[in-house]
Amino acid sequence: MCIYVSVHMEGVTGLVDADDVRPGGRDYERGRSMMAEDVNAAVRGALTAGAADILVNDSCLRA
């Protein structure tokens, strides 16, 4: 089984303020850490379910 995970910081657990998701924002590093925790949880779940290949993509769109 192959899994593709597409992530974006907005909407990640606990990120509620623009400074959580904007580079240079006062809580950006905390936001990055929280996103990584959510992604790692999804990857662990996929591995437990039998995934053989997992691809994670940060789908942040910049204007």
CHARMM-style PDB file with segment names, atoms N, HN, CA, C and O in Angstrom:
ATOM      1  N   MET     1       0.856  -1.172   0.000  1.00  0.00      PROA
ATOM      2  CA  MET     1       0.000   0.000   0.000  1.00  0.00      PROA
ATOM      3  C   MET     1       0.901   1.233   0.000  1.00  0.00      PROA
ATOM      4  O   MET     1       1.859   1.312   0.769  1.00  0.00      PROA
ATOM      5  N   CYS     2       0.585   2.194  -0.868  1.00  0.00      PROA
ATOM      6  HN  CYS     2      -0.193   2.130  -1.492  1.00  0.00      PROA
ATOM      7  CA  CYS     2       1.306   3.457  -0.949  1.00  0.00      PROA
ATOM      8  C   CYS     2       0.393   4.573  -0.442  1.00  0.00      PROA
ATOM      9  O   CYS     2      -0.794   4.611  -0.769  1.00  0.00      PROA
ATOM     10  N   ILE     3       0.952   5.471   0.351  1.00  0.00      PROA
ATOM     11  HN  ILE     3       1.915   5.440   0.616  1.00  0.00      PROA
ATOM     12  CA  ILE     3       0.180   6.561   0.953  1.00  0.00      PROA
ATOM     13  C   ILE     3       0.809   7.892   0.553  1.00  0.00      PROA
ATOM     14  O   ILE     3       2.030   8.043   0.589  1.00  0.00      PROA
ATOM     15  N   TYR     4      -0.023   8.848   0.174  1.00  0.00      PROA
ATOM     16  HN  TYR     4      -1.015   8.725   0.145  1.00  0.00      PROA
ATOM     17  CA  TYR     4       0.406  10.218  -0.117  1.00  0.00      PROA
ATOM     18  C   TYR     4      -0.265  11.134   0.904  1.00  0.00      PROA
ATOM     19  O   TYR     4      -1.491  11.155   1.009  1.00  0.00      PROA
ATOM     20  N   VAL     5       0.532  11.889   1.654  1.00  0.00      PROA
ATOM     21  HN  VAL     5       1.528  11.873   1.569  1.00  0.00      PROA
ATOM     22  CA  VAL     5       0.010  12.804   2.661  1.00  0.00      PROA
ATOM     23  C   VAL     5       0.356  14.225   2.221  1.00  0.00      PROA
ATOM     24  O   VAL     5       1.527  14.565   2.052  1.00  0.00      PROA
ATOM     25  N   SER     6      -0.664  15.041   2.039  1.00  0.00      PROA
ATOM     26  HN  SER     6      -1.616  14.766   2.176  1.00  0.00      PROA
ATOM     27  CA  SER     6      -0.469  16.441   1.681  1.00  0.00      PROA
ATOM     28  C   SER     6      -0.836  17.292   2.895  1.00  0.00      PROA
ATOM     29  O   SER     6      -1.942  17.173   3.422  1.00  0.00      PROA
ATOM     30  N   VAL     7       0.083  18.149   3.343  1.00  0.00      PROA
ATOM     31  HN  VAL     7       0.982  18.245   2.915  1.00  0.00      PROA
ATOM     32  CA  VAL     7      -0.146  18.942   4.546  1.00  0.00      PROA
ATOM     33  C   VAL     7      -0.001  20.431   4.266  1.00  0.00      PROA
ATOM     34  O   VAL     7       0.674  20.856   3.327  1.00  0.00      PROA
ATOM     35  N   HSD     8      -0.652  21.192   5.105  1.00  0.00      PROA
ATOM     36  HN  HSD     8      -1.200  20.848   5.868  1.00  0.00      PROA
ATOM     37  CA  HSD     8      -0.551  22.645   5.064  1.00  0.00      PROA
ATOM     38  C   HSD     8      -0.718  23.126   6.500  1.00  0.00      PROA
ATOM     39  O   HSD     8      -1.564  22.607   7.229  1.00  0.00      PROA
ATOM     40  N   MET     9       0.059  24.090   6.908  1.00  0.00      PROA
ATOM     41  HN  MET     9       0.746  24.512   6.316  1.00  0.00      PROA
ATOM     42  CA  MET     9       0.053  24.492   8.319  1.00  0.00      PROA
ATOM     43  C   MET     9      -1.301  24.990   8.806  1.00  0.00      PROA
ATOM     44  O   MET     9      -1.684  24.712   9.943  1.00  0.00      PROA
ATOM     45  N   GLU    10      -2.024  25.713   7.977  1.00  0.00      PROA
ATOM     46  HN  GLU    10      -1.713  25.939   7.054  1.00  0.00      PROA
ATOM     47  CA  GLU    10      -3.328  26.219   8.418  1.00  0.00      PROA
ATOM     48  C   GLU    10      -4.266  25.049   8.642  1.00  0.00      PROA
ATOM     49  O   GLU    10      -4.478  24.228   7.749  1.00  0.00      PROA
ATOM     50  N   GLY    11      -4.819  24.981   9.824  1.00  0.00      PROA
ATOM     51  HN  GLY    11      -4.647  25.648  10.549  1.00  0.00      PROA
ATOM     52  CA  GLY    11      -5.728  23.891  10.153  1.00  0.00      PROA
ATOM     53  C   GLY    11      -5.084  22.782  10.963  1.00  0.00      PROA
ATOM     54  O   GLY    11      -5.766  21.856  11.403  1.00  0.00      PROA
ATOM     55  N   VAL    12      -3.774  22.866  11.163  1.00  0.00      PROA
ATOM     56  HN  VAL    12      -3.220  23.617  10.805  1.00  0.00      PROA
ATOM     57  CA  VAL    12      -3.082  21.866  11.970  1.00  0.00      PROA
ATOM     58  C   VAL    12      -3.494  22.037  13.432  1.00  0.00      PROA
ATOM     59  O   VAL    12      -3.808  23.143  13.871  1.00  0.00      PROA
ATOM     60  N   THR    13      -3.490  20.949  14.170  1.00  0.00      PROA
ATOM     61  HN  THR    13      -3.234  20.050  13.814  1.00  0.00      PROA
ATOM     62  CA  THR    13      -3.864  20.959  15.579  1.00  0.00      PROA
ATOM     63  C   THR    13      -3.188  22.095  16.333  1.00  0.00      PROA
ATOM     64  O   THR    13      -1.962  22.195  16.336  1.00  0.00      PROA
ATOM     65  N   GLY    14      -3.973  22.946  16.967  1.00  0.00      PROA
ATOM     66  HN  GLY    14      -4.970  22.865  16.964  1.00  0.00      PROA
ATOM     67  CA  GLY    14      -3.437  23.980  17.843  1.00  0.00      PROA
ATOM     68  C   GLY    14      -2.982  25.262  17.185  1.00  0.00      PROA
ATOM     69  O   GLY    14      -2.616  26.203  17.890  1.00  0.00      PROA
ATOM     70  N   LEU    15      -2.986  25.344  15.860  1.00  0.00      PROA
ATOM     71  HN  LEU    15      -3.283  24.580  15.288  1.00  0.00      PROA
ATOM     72  CA  LEU    15      -2.560  26.572  15.192  1.00  0.00      PROA
ATOM     73  C   LEU    15      -3.787  27.437  14.934  1.00  0.00      PROA
ATOM     74  O   LEU    15      -4.655  27.086  14.135  1.00  0.00      PROA
ATOM     75  N   VAL    16      -3.841  28.565  15.619  1.00  0.00      PROA
ATOM     76  HN  VAL    16      -3.135  28.850  16.268  1.00  0.00      PROA
ATOM     77  CA  VAL    16      -5.055  29.376  15.575  1.00  0.00      PROA
ATOM     78  C   VAL    16      -4.799  30.831  15.190  1.00  0.00      PROA
ATOM     79  O   VAL    16      -5.742  31.615  15.084  1.00  0.00      PROA
ATOM     80  N   ASP    17      -3.555  31.195  14.984  1.00  0.00      PROA
ATOM     81  HN  ASP    17      -2.789  30.558  15.070  1.00  0.00      PROA
ATOM     82  CA  ASP    17      -3.213  32.586  14.748  1.00  0.00      PROA
ATOM     83  C   ASP    17      -2.301  32.674  13.528  1.00  0.00      PROA
ATOM     84  O   ASP    17      -1.537  31.749  13.250  1.00  0.00      PROA
ATOM     85  N   ALA    18      -2.381  33.778  12.808  1.00  0.00      PROA
ATOM     86  HN  ALA    18      -3.001  34.529  13.033  1.00  0.00      PROA
ATOM     87  CA  ALA    18      -1.541  33.954  11.618  1.00  0.00      PROA
ATOM     88  C   ALA    18      -0.059  33.846  11.955  1.00  0.00      PROA
ATOM     89  O   ALA    18       0.719  33.367  11.130  1.00  0.00      PROA
ATOM     90  N   ASP    19       0.353  34.279  13.148  1.00  0.00      PROA
ATOM     91  HN  ASP    19      -0.278  34.669  13.818  1.00  0.00      PROA
ATOM     92  CA  ASP    19       1.760  34.189  13.527  1.00  0.00      PROA
ATOM     93  C   ASP    19       2.221  32.749  13.725  1.00  0.00      PROA
ATOM     94  O   ASP    19       3.421  32.491  13.824  1.00  0.00      PROA
ATOM     95  N   ASP    20       1.287  31.818  13.784  1.00  0.00      PROA
ATOM     96  HN  ASP    20       0.313  32.027  13.704  1.00  0.00      PROA
ATOM     97  CA  ASP    20       1.633  30.402  13.892  1.00  0.00      PROA
ATOM     98  C   ASP    20       2.081  29.839  12.545  1.00  0.00      PROA
ATOM     99  O   ASP    20       2.809  28.848  12.504  1.00  0.00      PROA
ATOM    100  N   VAL    21       1.656  30.455  11.448  1.00  0.00      PROA
ATOM    101  HN  VAL    21       1.064  31.260  11.481  1.00  0.00      PROA
ATOM    102  CA  VAL    21       1.864  29.863  10.124  1.00  0.00      PROA
ATOM    103  C   VAL    21       2.678  30.724   9.168  1.00  0.00      PROA
ATOM    104  O   VAL    21       2.968  30.289   8.053  1.00  0.00      PROA
ATOM    105  N   ARG    22       3.049  31.917   9.568  1.00  0.00      PROA
ATOM    106  HN  ARG    22       2.814  32.270  10.473  1.00  0.00      PROA
ATOM    107  CA  ARG    22       3.815  32.797   8.690  1.00  0.00      PROA
ATOM    108  C   ARG    22       5.292  32.786   9.074  1.00  0.00      PROA
ATOM    109  O   ARG    22       5.639  33.002  10.235  1.00  0.00      PROA
ATOM    110  N   PRO    23       6.172  32.531   8.080  1.00  0.00      PROA
ATOM    111  CA  PRO    23       7.606  32.608   8.379  1.00  0.00      PROA
ATOM    112  C   PRO    23       7.933  33.963   9.019  1.00  0.00      PROA
ATOM    113  O   PRO    23       7.508  35.012   8.536  1.00  0.00      PROA
ATOM    114  N   GLY    24       8.677  33.918  10.086  1.00  0.00      PROA
ATOM    115  HN  GLY    24       9.023  33.065  10.479  1.00  0.00      PROA
ATOM    116  CA  GLY    24       9.011  35.134  10.807  1.00  0.00      PROA
ATOM    117  C   GLY    24       8.017  35.499  11.890  1.00  0.00      PROA
ATOM    118  O   GLY    24       8.292  36.378  12.706  1.00  0.00      PROA
ATOM    119  N   GLY    25       6.857  34.837  11.914  1.00  0.00      PROA
ATOM    120  HN  GLY    25       6.634  34.123  11.250  1.00  0.00      PROA
ATOM    121  CA  GLY    25       5.861  35.085  12.954  1.00  0.00      PROA
ATOM    122  C   GLY    25       6.377  34.645  14.311  1.00  0.00      PROA
ATOM    123  O   GLY    25       7.235  33.767  14.401  1.00  0.00      PROA
ATOM    124  N   ARG    26       5.859  35.247  15.354  1.00  0.00      PROA
ATOM    125  HN  ARG    26       5.162  35.960  15.281  1.00  0.00      PROA
ATOM    126  CA  ARG    26       6.393  34.971  16.697  1.00  0.00      PROA
ATOM    127  C   ARG    26       6.229  33.512  17.113  1.00  0.00      PROA
ATOM    128  O   ARG    26       7.014  33.019  17.923  1.00  0.00      PROA
ATOM    129  N   ASP    27       5.230  32.812  16.581  1.00  0.00      PROA
ATOM    130  HN  ASP    27       4.592  33.213  15.923  1.00  0.00      PROA
ATOM    131  CA  ASP    27       5.019  31.407  16.953  1.00  0.00      PROA
ATOM    132  C   ASP    27       5.242  30.443  15.783  1.00  0.00      PROA
ATOM    133  O   ASP    27       4.792  29.298  15.829  1.00  0.00      PROA
ATOM    134  N   TYR    28       5.929  30.899  14.748  1.00  0.00      PROA
ATOM    135  HN  TYR    28       6.295  31.829  14.711  1.00  0.00      PROA
ATOM    136  CA  TYR    28       6.127  30.075  13.553  1.00  0.00      PROA
ATOM    137  C   TYR    28       6.872  28.771  13.867  1.00  0.00      PROA
ATOM    138  O   TYR    28       6.480  27.705  13.394  1.00  0.00      PROA
ATOM    139  N   GLU    29       7.932  28.854  14.652  1.00  0.00      PROA
ATOM    140  HN  GLU    29       8.251  29.720  15.035  1.00  0.00      PROA
ATOM    141  CA  GLU    29       8.693  27.639  14.970  1.00  0.00      PROA
ATOM    142  C   GLU    29       7.833  26.648  15.750  1.00  0.00      PROA
ATOM    143  O   GLU    29       7.934  25.439  15.540  1.00  0.00      PROA
ATOM    144  N   ARG    30       6.993  27.153  16.644  1.00  0.00      PROA
ATOM    145  HN  ARG    30       6.911  28.135  16.814  1.00  0.00      PROA
ATOM    146  CA  ARG    30       6.059  26.281  17.364  1.00  0.00      PROA
ATOM    147  C   ARG    30       5.077  25.659  16.374  1.00  0.00      PROA
ATOM    148  O   ARG    30       4.754  24.476  16.481  1.00  0.00      PROA
ATOM    149  N   GLY    31       4.606  26.443  15.421  1.00  0.00      PROA
ATOM    150  HN  GLY    31       4.868  27.404  15.334  1.00  0.00      PROA
ATOM    151  CA  GLY    31       3.697  25.932  14.402  1.00  0.00      PROA
ATOM    152  C   GLY    31       4.330  24.838  13.559  1.00  0.00      PROA
ATOM    153  O   GLY    31       3.688  23.833  13.252  1.00  0.00      PROA
ATOM    154  N   ARG    32       5.576  25.030  13.189  1.00  0.00      PROA
ATOM    155  HN  ARG    32       6.097  25.845  13.438  1.00  0.00      PROA
ATOM    156  CA  ARG    32       6.280  23.997  12.416  1.00  0.00      PROA
ATOM    157  C   ARG    32       6.375  22.707  13.215  1.00  0.00      PROA
ATOM    158  O   ARG    32       6.167  21.618  12.680  1.00  0.00      PROA
ATOM    159  N   SER    33       6.687  22.837  14.491  1.00  0.00      PROA
ATOM    160  HN  SER    33       6.855  23.722  14.925  1.00  0.00      PROA
ATOM    161  CA  SER    33       6.795  21.663  15.349  1.00  0.00      PROA
ATOM    162  C   SER    33       5.458  20.940  15.475  1.00  0.00      PROA
ATOM    163  O   SER    33       5.401  19.712  15.428  1.00  0.00      PROA
ATOM    164  N   MET    34       4.389  21.706  15.636  1.00  0.00      PROA
ATOM    165  HN  MET    34       4.435  22.704  15.674  1.00  0.00      PROA
ATOM    166  CA  MET    34       3.059  21.079  15.777  1.00  0.00      PROA
ATOM    167  C   MET    34       2.641  20.389  14.489  1.00  0.00      PROA
ATOM    168  O   MET    34       2.042  19.314  14.526  1.00  0.00      PROA
ATOM    169  N   MET    35       2.957  21.009  13.327  1.00  0.00      PROA
ATOM    170  HN  MET    35       3.444  21.882  13.297  1.00  0.00      PROA
ATOM    171  CA  MET    35       2.628  20.361  12.065  1.00  0.00      PROA
ATOM    172  C   MET    35       3.405  19.051  11.933  1.00  0.00      PROA
ATOM    173  O   MET    35       2.850  18.039  11.504  1.00  0.00      PROA
ATOM    174  N   ALA    36       4.679  19.069  12.299  1.00  0.00      PROA
ATOM    175  HN  ALA    36       5.130  19.891  12.647  1.00  0.00      PROA
ATOM    176  CA  ALA    36       5.491  17.853  12.215  1.00  0.00      PROA
ATOM    177  C   ALA    36       4.921  16.750  13.107  1.00  0.00      PROA
ATOM    178  O   ALA    36       4.921  15.580  12.723  1.00  0.00      PROA
ATOM    179  N   GLU    37       4.440  17.116  14.286  1.00  0.00      PROA
ATOM    180  HN  GLU    37       4.441  18.066  14.598  1.00  0.00      PROA
ATOM    181  CA  GLU    37       3.835  16.121  15.178  1.00  0.00      PROA
ATOM    182  C   GLU    37       2.597  15.493  14.543  1.00  0.00      PROA
ATOM    183  O   GLU    37       2.413  14.278  14.621  1.00  0.00      PROA
ATOM    184  N   ASP    38       1.740  16.312  13.912  1.00  0.00      PROA
ATOM    185  HN  ASP    38       1.890  17.299  13.849  1.00  0.00      PROA
ATOM    186  CA  ASP    38       0.546  15.772  13.252  1.00  0.00      PROA
ATOM    187  C   ASP    38       0.929  14.857  12.086  1.00  0.00      PROA
ATOM    188  O   ASP    38       0.358  13.778  11.929  1.00  0.00      PROA
ATOM    189  N   VAL    39       1.893  15.287  11.274  1.00  0.00      PROA
ATOM    190  HN  VAL    39       2.356  16.164  11.402  1.00  0.00      PROA
ATOM    191  CA  VAL    39       2.330  14.478  10.138  1.00  0.00      PROA
ATOM    192  C   VAL    39       2.919  13.158  10.623  1.00  0.00      PROA
ATOM    193  O   VAL    39       2.617  12.099  10.072  1.00  0.00      PROA
ATOM    194  N   ASN    40       3.755  13.222  11.648  1.00  0.00      PROA
ATOM    195  HN  ASN    40       4.000  14.083  12.095  1.00  0.00      PROA
ATOM    196  CA  ASN    40       4.357  11.990  12.168  1.00  0.00      PROA
ATOM    197  C   ASN    40       3.301  11.033  12.713  1.00  0.00      PROA
ATOM    198  O   ASN    40       3.440   9.818  12.577  1.00  0.00      PROA
ATOM    199  N   ALA    41       2.258  11.566  13.322  1.00  0.00      PROA
ATOM    200  HN  ALA    41       2.146  12.553  13.432  1.00  0.00      PROA
ATOM    201  CA  ALA    41       1.168  10.705  13.805  1.00  0.00      PROA
ATOM    202  C   ALA    41       0.470  10.024  12.636  1.00  0.00      PROA
ATOM    203  O   ALA    41       0.138   8.841  12.715  1.00  0.00      PROA
ATOM    204  N   ALA    42       0.244  10.760  11.557  1.00  0.00      PROA
ATOM    205  HN  ALA    42       0.514  11.721  11.493  1.00  0.00      PROA
ATOM    206  CA  ALA    42      -0.392  10.168  10.368  1.00  0.00      PROA
ATOM    207  C   ALA    42       0.503   9.090   9.765  1.00  0.00      PROA
ATOM    208  O   ALA    42       0.013   8.037   9.356  1.00  0.00      PROA
ATOM    209  N   VAL    43       1.798   9.341   9.706  1.00  0.00      PROA
ATOM    210  HN  VAL    43       2.196  10.196  10.038  1.00  0.00      PROA
ATOM    211  CA  VAL    43       2.738   8.355   9.164  1.00  0.00      PROA
ATOM    212  C   VAL    43       2.767   7.104  10.043  1.00  0.00      PROA
ATOM    213  O   VAL    43       2.743   5.985   9.531  1.00  0.00      PROA
ATOM    214  N   ARG    44       2.820   7.288  11.354  1.00  0.00      PROA
ATOM    215  HN  ARG    44       2.840   8.197  11.770  1.00  0.00      PROA
ATOM    216  CA  ARG    44       2.796   6.111  12.245  1.00  0.00      PROA
ATOM    217  C   ARG    44       1.525   5.287  12.032  1.00  0.00      PROA
ATOM    218  O   ARG    44       1.582   4.058  11.992  1.00  0.00      PROA
ATOM    219  N   GLY    45       0.389   5.956  11.896  1.00  0.00      PROA
ATOM    220  HN  GLY    45       0.343   6.955  11.928  1.00  0.00      PROA
ATOM    221  CA  GLY    45      -0.868   5.246  11.652  1.00  0.00      PROA
ATOM    222  C   GLY    45      -0.844   4.483  10.342  1.00  0.00      PROA
ATOM    223  O   GLY    45      -1.303   3.343  10.268  1.00  0.00      PROA
ATOM    224  N   ALA    46      -0.305   5.118   9.305  1.00  0.00      PROA
ATOM    225  HN  ALA    46       0.067   6.044   9.365  1.00  0.00      PROA
ATOM    226  CA  ALA    46      -0.225   4.454   8.004  1.00  0.00      PROA
ATOM    227  C   ALA    46       0.689   3.238   8.068  1.00  0.00      PROA
ATOM    228  O   ALA    46       0.372   2.193   7.501  1.00  0.00      PROA
ATOM    229  N   LEU    47       1.811   3.366   8.748  1.00  0.00      PROA
ATOM    230  HN  LEU    47       2.069   4.216   9.209  1.00  0.00      PROA
ATOM    231  CA  LEU    47       2.722   2.222   8.892  1.00  0.00      PROA
ATOM    232  C   LEU    47       2.056   1.082   9.655  1.00  0.00      PROA
ATOM    233  O   LEU    47       2.189  -0.086   9.289  1.00  0.00      PROA
ATOM    234  N   THR    48       1.341   1.433  10.714  1.00  0.00      PROA
ATOM    235  HN  THR    48       1.233   2.381  11.011  1.00  0.00      PROA
ATOM    236  CA  THR    48       0.632   0.418  11.496  1.00  0.00      PROA
ATOM    237  C   THR    48      -0.419  -0.292  10.643  1.00  0.00      PROA
ATOM    238  O   THR    48      -0.669  -1.484  10.821  1.00  0.00      PROA
ATOM    239  N   ALA    49      -1.030   0.449   9.716  1.00  0.00      PROA
ATOM    240  HN  ALA    49      -0.826   1.417   9.572  1.00  0.00      PROA
ATOM    241  CA  ALA    49      -2.059  -0.127   8.846  1.00  0.00      PROA
ATOM    242  C   ALA    49      -1.471  -0.915   7.681  1.00  0.00      PROA
ATOM    243  O   ALA    49      -2.209  -1.501   6.890  1.00  0.00      PROA
ATOM    244  N   GLY    50      -0.138  -0.931   7.574  1.00  0.00      PROA
ATOM    245  HN  GLY    50       0.462  -0.454   8.216  1.00  0.00      PROA
ATOM    246  CA  GLY    50       0.483  -1.751   6.542  1.00  0.00      PROA
ATOM    247  C   GLY    50       1.060  -1.008   5.356  1.00  0.00      PROA
ATOM    248  O   GLY    50       1.428  -1.638   4.365  1.00  0.00      PROA
ATOM    249  N   ALA    51       1.153   0.300   5.421  1.00  0.00      PROA
ATOM    250  HN  ALA    51       0.854   0.812   6.226  1.00  0.00      PROA
ATOM    251  CA  ALA    51       1.714   1.050   4.304  1.00  0.00      PROA
ATOM    252  C   ALA    51       3.164   0.654   4.078  1.00  0.00      PROA
ATOM    253  O   ALA    51       3.931   0.484   5.026  1.00  0.00      PROA
ATOM    254  N   ALA    52       3.527   0.510   2.809  1.00  0.00      PROA
ATOM    255  HN  ALA    52       2.904   0.649   2.039  1.00  0.00      PROA
ATOM    256  CA  ALA    52       4.897   0.171   2.460  1.00  0.00      PROA
ATOM    257  C   ALA    52       5.675   1.410   2.027  1.00  0.00      PROA
ATOM    258  O   ALA    52       6.878   1.512   2.269  1.00  0.00      PROA
ATOM    259  N   ASP    53       4.986   2.342   1.391  1.00  0.00      PROA
ATOM    260  HN  ASP    53       4.009   2.259   1.195  1.00  0.00      PROA
ATOM    261  CA  ASP    53       5.604   3.576   0.912  1.00  0.00      PROA
ATOM    262  C   ASP    53       4.746   4.752   1.335  1.00  0.00      PROA
ATOM    263  O   ASP    53       3.524   4.722   1.195  1.00  0.00      PROA
ATOM    264  N   ILE    54       5.399   5.805   1.861  1.00  0.00      PROA
ATOM    265  HN  ILE    54       6.392   5.829   1.975  1.00  0.00      PROA
ATOM    266  CA  ILE    54       4.683   6.999   2.282  1.00  0.00      PROA
ATOM    267  C   ILE    54       5.423   8.217   1.731  1.00  0.00      PROA
ATOM    268  O   ILE    54       6.634   8.352   1.906  1.00  0.00      PROA
ATOM    269  N   LEU    55       4.686   9.092   1.069  1.00  0.00      PROA
ATOM    270  HN  LEU    55       3.702   8.982   0.926  1.00  0.00      PROA
ATOM    271  CA  LEU    55       5.242  10.338   0.572  1.00  0.00      PROA
ATOM    272  C   LEU    55       4.500  11.483   1.244  1.00  0.00      PROA
ATOM    273  O   LEU    55       3.270  11.536   1.205  1.00  0.00      PROA
ATOM    274  N   VAL    56       5.245  12.407   1.866  1.00  0.00      PROA
ATOM    275  HN  VAL    56       6.243  12.364   1.898  1.00  0.00      PROA
ATOM    276  CA  VAL    56       4.641  13.561   2.539  1.00  0.00      PROA
ATOM    277  C   VAL    56       5.031  14.805   1.746  1.00  0.00      PROA
ATOM    278  O   VAL    56       6.197  14.991   1.401  1.00  0.00      PROA
ATOM    279  N   ASN    57       4.046  15.651   1.461  1.00  0.00      PROA
ATOM    280  HN  ASN    57       3.098  15.500   1.742  1.00  0.00      PROA
ATOM    281  CA  ASN    57       4.264  16.890   0.729  1.00  0.00      PROA
ATOM    282  C   ASN    57       3.699  18.060   1.514  1.00  0.00      PROA
ATOM    283  O   ASN    57       2.537  18.032   1.919  1.00  0.00      PROA
ATOM    284  N   ASP    58       4.508  19.090   1.732  1.00  0.00      PROA
ATOM    285  HN  ASP    58       5.452  19.113   1.402  1.00  0.00      PROA
ATOM    286  CA  ASP    58       4.021  20.337   2.335  1.00  0.00      PROA
ATOM    287  C   ASP    58       3.401  21.133   1.199  1.00  0.00      PROA
ATOM    288  O   ASP    58       4.105  21.593   0.300  1.00  0.00      PROA
ATOM    289  N   SER    59       2.092  21.296   1.237  1.00  0.00      PROA
ATOM    290  HN  SER    59       1.520  20.923   1.968  1.00  0.00      PROA
ATOM    291  CA  SER    59       1.370  21.891   0.114  1.00  0.00      PROA
ATOM    292  C   SER    59       1.152  23.392   0.260  1.00  0.00      PROA
ATOM    293  O   SER    59       0.200  23.935  -0.301  1.00  0.00      PROA
ATOM    294  N   CYS    60       2.010  24.057   0.994  1.00  0.00      PROA
ATOM    295  HN  CYS    60       2.783  23.616   1.450  1.00  0.00      PROA
ATOM    296  CA  CYS    60       1.875  25.488   1.188  1.00  0.00      PROA
ATOM    297  C   CYS    60       1.960  26.203  -0.165  1.00  0.00      PROA
ATOM    298  O   CYS    60       2.888  25.982  -0.943  1.00  0.00      PROA
ATOM    299  N   LEU    61       0.990  27.050  -0.421  1.00  0.00      PROA
ATOM    300  HN  LEU    61       0.236  27.230   0.211  1.00  0.00      PROA
ATOM    301  CA  LEU    61       0.958  27.830  -1.658  1.00  0.00      PROA
ATOM    302  C   LEU    61       1.352  29.255  -1.352  1.00  0.00      PROA
ATOM    303  O   LEU    61       0.806  29.862  -0.430  1.00  0.00      PROA
ATOM    304  N   ARG    62       2.265  29.790  -2.087  1.00  0.00      PROA
ATOM    305  HN  ARG    62       2.709  29.297  -2.836  1.00  0.00      PROA
ATOM    306  CA  ARG    62       2.692  31.176  -1.923  1.00  0.00      PROA
ATOM    307  C   ARG    62       2.205  31.990  -3.117  1.00  0.00      PROA
ATOM    308  O   ARG    62       2.299  31.553  -4.264  1.00  0.00      PROA
ATOM    309  N   ALA    63       1.690  33.164  -2.833  1.00  0.00      PROA
ATOM    310  HN  ALA    63       1.614  33.519  -1.901  1.00  0.00      PROA
ATOM    311  CA  ALA    63       1.209  34.043  -3.913  1.00  0.00      PROA
ATOM    312  C   ALA    63       2.375  34.799  -4.521  1.00  0.00      PROA
ATOM    313  OT1 ALA    63       2.184  35.590  -5.444  1.00  0.00      PROA
TER     314      ALA     63
END
